[in-house]
Amino acid sequence: MPTVEYEGETIEADIGDNLRQTLLDAGLTPHNGAAQYTNCHGNGICGTCAVEIVRGDVSDPSDKERRRLKLPPHSPDSGLRLSCQLPIEDDLVVRKHAGFWGQKVDRDDR
């Protein structure tokens, strides 16, 4: 059973569980500020659930995820992933960055 470390919490998940839903079910959120209320609810189109996978193996992004991460304020080279499009396959350490979309990656934090 994989675990997800996020904001000081460790959550158990089943292989294949969706990262966004797993966080929400645990009472955590992959959204910053008002994005908790104004998001696409897991459809992969708003980009507000973007997170950094600090440690752990994840699948390659889907075409839908790649398309969204190419649009501002995101960039394809940020290394971020949309938690709503990410199946959990391994133990993960996940970090949320600042900004409405979680896009303000401080390279010094890595």
Beta strands, then each sheet from edge to edge (+ up, - down):
strand 1: 3-6
strand 2: 9-12
strand 3: 50-55
strand 4: 80-82
strand 5: 92-95
sheet 1: 2+ 1- 5- 3+ 4-
end
